[in-house]
């Protein structure tokens, strides 16, 4: 019984630590105009990559080319 209690307490401690870590990371958003623009550009590139290279779009194709990798790596 003590082992089960220790296991549950350990899982609760780990879950609490992870929740605190995620909460702390979400509060560190960029507040400057340059940072917000950089985030918007990054999101736009990610959305373009998701729509261009979805599983439907990539079916029966050869995959990413070297030029495509350079475009979305930035």
N, C-alpha and C positions, 0 to 999 in steps of 0.2 A: 504494500500500500504506500509506503514511504517513497518507493522508487517511482510509482505512478504520479504521486504528488510532485516530486522533484522534476519529473519530465514536463508536467503541465506548467509548473512555475517557470522552468527554463524556456519553454515555447512562448509563454506570455512575455518574458523579458526580451526575447529576440524580436517578437512582433512589435513591442513598444519601441525598441531601439530603431527598428526599420521605419516605423511610422514617424518617429521624431526626425530621422535623417531625411526622409522624403519631404516632410513639412518644412524643414530648414532650407532644402534645395529649392522648393517652389517659391520661396519668398525672395530669392536673389535674382529677380528679373532685371533686365536692363532698363534704366530710366532715361538715358540720354537719347537725343534724336538720332544720333549716328548708330547707336546700338539697336534702337527700334527699327531703323531702316535696314540694318544688316539682318535682323531677325526676319523681317518681311521678305527680303530677297531670298534668304535661305528657305523659308517656307514655300515661296513661289517655285524655287528650283526643285524642292522635294515633291510638290504637287505635280509639276511637269513630268518628273521622272516616274511618279506613280501612274499617271495616266498614259504616258508613252510606253512604258514597259510593264503593263499589267499582264496577267497570265493569258488573257484573251489576245492582247496585242502581240505577245511573244510566241504564241502557238505557231509551230511550223516555221520559225525563223532561226537565224544563226546566232542570235543573242546580241550583246553589246559589242560595238566596234571600239577601236582605240580612241577615236574622236569622241564618241559618246562618253566614255569613261573620263576623259579629260574635262568635258563640259560639266559633269555632275560631281566631280571630285572636289571642287572649290567650296 
